[in-house]
Amino acid sequence: MKHRTLRIALSLFLLSAMALAQNVASFEKRITVKTLPNGLTLMVCERPEAPVFSFYTMVDAGSVQDPMGATGLAHMFEHMAFKGTDKIGTTDYAAEKPALEKVEVAYAAYIAERDKTVGRDEAKLKQLEKAWKDAITEADKYVVPNAFGKLVEQNGGEDMNASTSYDLTEYHYSLPVNRLELWAYLESERFLHPVLREFYKERNVVIEERRMRTDSSPFGRLLEQFTEEAFAAHPYHRPTVGWMSDLNSFSATDAQKFFDKYYVPSNMVVAVAGDIKAAEALPILEKYFSRLPTRPQPDEITTTEPPQNSERKVVLKDRAQPIYIEGYHRPDYRSKDDAVFDAISDLMSEGRTSRLYRSLVRDKKIASFSEGLTGYPGIKYPHLFAFLAVPLPGHTTQEMGDAIHAEIEKLKKEDITDEELKMIKTRSKANLIRGLADNEGLATQIATYQTRYGDWRELFKSVDRIDQVTKADIRRVANEVFVDTNRTVGVIENLGGGGAPGGGDQGGSDQGGAQ
């Protein structure tokens, strides 16, 4: 064990040394940033290791920006961004365009009748539904399925993907470097001339995604209800995938309005990393991305979550694996104590030497897994520091909570050791170099920090901020934040007798049953 510990320490030291070598000055020689007249920010990082490049497009809008009554719309548009343009994915856009417009007219008429609270005509409703579906069938005649993705793959594209979170929407894939101009055309074109074809077919895909990941998953239901309970006012309480009633209601017209409001150049950062020269690449990127029209920056005002002044609890009773989760409200990523929360997360969860692993998994043998993490469910707005544990058979969620609280009390009352603090700081440097180890990670990191701070150099300053964290900082933050009146708890109690019948005795109300 001593030899293993020595090897880990040595590898972390070497990684941290590499991270220090990759300092701001060395990256300044390789990273070029340019903001176009329309407001879009372009970033090019030269990394001549292989004849490929990766890109990362970050749109500073996620499910927090979903309109009321249309939750899931940010995620829905992410799906639609792969449906092609007026030139890609159609056999005849001149004919497809009016056909799609007829779909929207027919859907609006159907929804207006369907949602009447008084005087709904069921016979008329069936006729309107048929007219809408017939219009979809007519519009689908012009569709070339998966044309955008096939075009990327035919040109050597790999790892094409996208995702929507509470805070942002991201798009990325990799291509051979000789396809840079093709990529610039494709990426700019899908945000210049998006066509929301097959919208209602794709909406059904999202509905099934919700059923599979949330409605049919006990942990998915717990997480949704836990988050809803923790955030009474802020939009973080709404699921990224959307509520089912909204998924069955919003339209392609609604998605277009969302796109027009939030997919504006000043709300987007596009980063490219790989075997490219900025002097050669930037003129190509400018040529295509400058075509995006200038539009007003969207308003970012959201409802402020009021201070929590009592413990909240969600109990989900199901024939499922018991799980314990609790969260404490903390400030957003711009907080002066953000690095302290990162340090606490590392201390509690990073590897087999972490405090939660040693206590709950190794020593007490009551849990199969446990962690403490910051940044849930996002970081852009005030959010949660969360703890999670999965009990072993014969142990309860009550035990999980008690064991976690015992570790929290240690943080409050006792300074961490010199060795622990040193390992936290060493690992932060090692994690930096790991995040910059490939083109995709590099593009992602610089785009994210450019968006969140207005300067990619903050990526390196984040390590400096962890270096400045003291033992007293950790005790102070633990005492300020990890208090019971600031806590929301969520548990799954197993109805089958093999789980956590004791977990419901911690106080609070039953917020969920078997669903």
HUSUL-V562365 format. One record per residue. RES is the residue in one letter. SS is DSSP state (hx for helix, st for strand, lp for the rest). OMEGA is omega in whole degrees, 0 to 359 (999 if undefined). D_CENTER is the distance of its C-alpha to the mean C-alpha in whole Angstrom. Layout:
res;ss;omega;d_center
RES;SS;OMEGA;D_CENTER
RES;SS;OMEGA;D_CENTER
This chain:
res;ss;omega;d_center
M;lp;179;37
K;hx;180;39
H;hx;180;38
R;hx;179;35
T;hx;180;34
L;hx;179;36
R;hx;179;34
I;hx;181;30
A;hx;180;32
L;hx;180;33
S;hx;177;30
L;hx;179;28
F;hx;180;31
L;hx;179;31
L;hx;180;27
S;hx;177;27
A;hx;177;30
M;hx;180;29
A;hx;180;26
L;hx;179;28
A;hx;179;30
Q;lp;185;27
N;lp;183;28
V;hx;184;27
A;hx;181;30
S;hx;179;30
F;hx;178;27
E;hx;178;28
K;lp;187;31
R;lp;183;28
I;st;176;25
T;st;180;26
V;st;177;25
K;st;174;26
T;st;182;25
L;lp;179;27
P;lp;179;29
N;lp;177;26
G;lp;181;24
L;lp;180;21
T;st;176;21
L;st;178;22
M;st;177;21
V;st;176;24
C;st;181;24
E;st;181;27
R;lp;188;27
P;lp;180;30
E;lp;178;29
A;lp;185;29
P;lp;179;30
V;st;174;26
F;st;173;23
S;st;176;19
F;st;177;18
Y;st;175;14
T;st;181;14
M;st;175;11
V;st;186;12
D;lp;178;11
A;lp;178;11
G;lp;185;8
S;hx;174;9
V;hx;181;11
Q;hx;177;13
D;lp;176;14
P;lp;174;18
M;lp;183;20
G;lp;180;21
A;lp;177;19
T;lp;183;15
G;lp;185;13
L;hx;177;15
A;hx;178;12
H;hx;180;10
M;hx;180;14
F;hx;176;15
E;hx;177;12
H;hx;185;15
M;hx;181;18
A;lp;178;17
F;lp;184;19
K;lp;175;22
G;lp;186;24
T;st;177;26
D;lp;179;29
K;lp;183;31
I;lp;177;28
G;lp;181;28
T;st;174;31
T;lp;182;35
D;lp;185;36
Y;hx;179;34
A;hx;177;37
A;hx;182;37
E;hx;184;34
K;hx;178;33
P;hx;178;35
A;hx;177;35
L;hx;177;31
E;hx;177;32
K;hx;176;35
V;hx;182;32
E;hx;177;30
V;hx;181;34
A;hx;180;34
Y;hx;179;31
A;hx;179;31
A;hx;180;35
Y;hx;182;34
I;hx;180;31
A;hx;179;34
E;hx;182;36
R;hx;187;34
D;lp;174;32
K;lp;177;36
T;lp;179;37
V;lp;172;40
G;lp;179;42
R;lp;181;40
D;lp;186;42
E;hx;179;41
A;hx;178;43
K;hx;180;42
L;hx;179;38
K;hx;178;39
Q;hx;180;41
L;hx;178;38
E;hx;179;35
K;hx;179;37
A;hx;179;38
W;hx;182;34
K;hx;176;34
D;hx;178;37
A;hx;176;35
I;hx;180;32
T;hx;180;34
E;hx;180;36
A;hx;182;33
D;hx;180;32
K;lp;185;35
Y;lp;186;34
V;st;168;31
V;lp;188;30
P;lp;173;27
N;lp;184;25
A;hx;182;27
F;hx;181;24
G;hx;179;22
K;hx;179;26
L;hx;177;27
V;hx;183;24
E;hx;179;25
Q;hx;180;29
N;lp;174;28
G;lp;179;27
G;lp;179;23
E;st;175;21
D;st;178;18
M;st;183;17
N;st;177;13
A;st;176;10
S;st;177;7
T;st;174;6
S;lp;177;3
Y;lp;189;6
D;lp;190;7
L;lp;171;7
T;st;185;8
E;st;179;9
Y;st;181;12
H;st;166;14
Y;st;182;17
S;st;182;20
L;st;170;24
P;st;186;27
V;hx;179;28
N;hx;176;31
R;hx;183;28
L;hx;183;27
E;hx;176;29
L;hx;179;28
W;hx;181;24
A;hx;177;25
Y;hx;183;26
L;hx;184;24
E;hx;178;21
S;hx;183;23
E;hx;182;24
R;hx;174;21
F;hx;176;20
L;hx;182;24
H;lp;179;26
P;st;176;23
V;lp;185;25
L;lp;179;23
R;lp;181;25
E;lp;186;25
F;hx;187;23
Y;hx;172;24
K;hx;180;24
E;hx;177;20
R;hx;176;20
N;hx;176;22
V;hx;179;19
V;hx;177;16
I;hx;177;19
E;hx;177;20
E;hx;178;16
R;hx;180;16
R;hx;184;19
M;hx;189;18
R;hx;183;15
T;hx;187;16
D;hx;181;20
S;lp;182;21
S;lp;178;19
P;hx;180;21
F;hx;177;18
G;hx;179;15
R;hx;179;18
L;hx;183;18
L;hx;179;14
E;hx;182;14
Q;hx;177;18
F;hx;181;17
T;hx;178;14
E;hx;180;17
E;hx;183;19
A;hx;182;18
F;lp;182;17
A;lp;187;20
A;lp;185;20
H;lp;180;17
P;hx;173;14
Y;hx;182;12
H;hx;182;14
R;lp;183;13
P;lp;179;12
T;lp;181;9
V;lp;179;11
G;lp;173;14
W;lp;185;17
M;hx;181;20
S;hx;178;23
D;hx;179;20
L;hx;179;19
N;lp;185;23
S;lp;188;24
F;lp;190;22
S;lp;174;23
A;hx;176;23
T;hx;177;25
D;hx;180;22
A;hx;178;19
Q;hx;178;22
K;hx;178;22
F;hx;179;18
F;hx;182;18
D;hx;183;21
K;hx;189;20
Y;hx;178;17
Y;lp;179;17
V;lp;185;20
P;hx;182;21
S;hx;180;20
N;hx;185;17
M;st;172;16
V;st;179;16
V;st;181;17
A;st;179;18
V;st;179;20
A;st;178;22
G;st;186;24
D;lp;182;28
I;lp;176;29
K;lp;182;31
A;hx;182;29
A;hx;179;33
E;hx;185;33
A;hx;186;29
L;hx;177;29
P;hx;178;31
I;hx;181;30
L;hx;178;26
E;hx;182;28
K;hx;185;30
Y;hx;185;28
F;hx;176;25
S;lp;177;27
R;lp;181;28
L;lp;185;25
P;lp;176;27
T;lp;176;27
R;lp;184;25
P;lp;174;25
Q;lp;182;22
P;lp;177;20
D;lp;182;20
E;lp;182;18
I;lp;175;20
T;lp;175;18
T;lp;179;20
T;lp;177;20
E;lp;179;20
P;lp;179;23
P;lp;177;24
Q;lp;183;24
N;lp;175;28
S;lp;179;28
E;lp;178;26
R;st;183;25
K;st;175;24
V;st;177;23
V;st;177;25
L;st;180;25
K;st;187;28
D;st;173;27
R;lp;187;29
A;lp;177;26
Q;lp;176;25
P;lp;179;25
I;st;176;22
Y;st;176;22
I;st;174;19
E;st;182;20
G;st;180;18
Y;st;179;19
H;st;178;18
R;st;180;18
P;lp;180;18
D;lp;187;15
Y;lp;180;15
R;lp;180;18
S;lp;176;20
K;lp;181;23
D;lp;182;22
D;hx;180;18
A;hx;178;20
V;hx;177;22
F;hx;177;19
D;hx;180;18
A;hx;179;21
I;hx;178;21
S;hx;178;18
D;hx;181;20
L;hx;186;23
M;hx;193;22
S;hx;190;20
E;lp;172;21
G;lp;185;23
R;lp;175;26
T;lp;181;28
S;lp;185;25
R;hx;182;27
L;hx;179;25
Y;hx;182;26
R;hx;185;29
S;hx;189;30
L;hx;186;28
V;hx;187;28
R;hx;188;31
D;hx;182;34
K;lp;179;33
K;lp;180;32
I;lp;184;31
A;st;174;27
S;st;183;26
F;st;176;22
S;st;177;21
E;st;173;19
G;st;186;18
L;st;176;15
T;st;176;13
G;st;177;10
Y;st;357;10
P;lp;178;8
G;lp;179;7
I;lp;188;10
K;lp;180;11
Y;lp;176;13
P;lp;189;15
H;st;185;13
L;st;161;14
F;st;188;16
A;st;173;16
F;st;182;18
L;st;177;19
A;st;178;22
V;st;184;23
P;st;172;27
L;lp;178;29
P;lp;181;32
G;lp;179;34
H;lp;191;32
T;lp;174;31
T;hx;175;27
Q;hx;178;30
E;hx;179;31
M;hx;181;27
G;hx;180;27
D;hx;181;30
A;hx;177;29
I;hx;181;26
H;hx;177;28
A;hx;178;31
E;hx;177;28
I;hx;180;27
E;hx;176;31
K;hx;178;32
L;hx;184;29
K;hx;190;31
K;hx;185;34
E;lp;174;34
D;lp;172;33
I;lp;184;31
T;lp;176;34
D;hx;181;34
E;hx;179;33
E;hx;181;30
L;hx;179;29
K;hx;180;30
M;hx;178;28
I;hx;184;25
K;hx;178;26
T;hx;180;27
R;hx;180;23
S;hx;177;21
K;hx;179;23
A;hx;180;23
N;hx;178;19
L;hx;182;20
I;hx;177;22
R;hx;181;20
G;hx;180;17
L;lp;189;19
A;lp;179;21
D;lp;184;20
N;hx;183;20
E;hx;179;16
G;hx;180;15
L;hx;179;18
A;hx;180;16
T;hx;184;13
Q;hx;184;14
I;hx;178;17
A;hx;181;15
T;hx;181;12
Y;hx;176;15
Q;hx;180;17
T;hx;187;15
R;hx;184;14
Y;hx;184;18
G;lp;181;20
D;lp;181;21
W;lp;181;19
R;lp;178;22
E;hx;175;20
L;hx;180;19
F;hx;178;22
K;hx;178;23
S;hx;177;20
V;hx;178;22
D;hx;181;25
R;hx;176;24
I;hx;177;23
D;hx;183;27
Q;lp;180;28
V;lp;180;27
T;lp;175;30
K;hx;180;31
A;hx;177;32
D;hx;182;28
I;hx;178;27
R;hx;182;29
R;hx;182;29
V;hx;179;25
A;hx;180;26
N;hx;180;29
E;hx;191;27
V;hx;187;24
F;lp;179;24
V;lp;189;27
D;hx;180;27
T;hx;179;27
N;hx;190;24
R;st;169;23
T;st;184;21
V;st;173;22
G;st;180;21
V;st;165;23
I;st;175;24
E;st;185;28
N;st;179;29
L;lp;185;32
G;lp;176;34
G;lp;182;35
G;lp;189;33
G;lp;194;31
A;lp;181;30
P;hx;178;33
G;hx;187;33
G;hx;183;30
G;hx;185;31
D;hx;183;33
Q;lp;181;31
G;lp;179;31
G;lp;185;29
S;lp;177;30
D;lp;185;29
Q;lp;184;26
G;lp;175;25
G;lp;176;28
A;lp;185;28
Q;lp;999;26
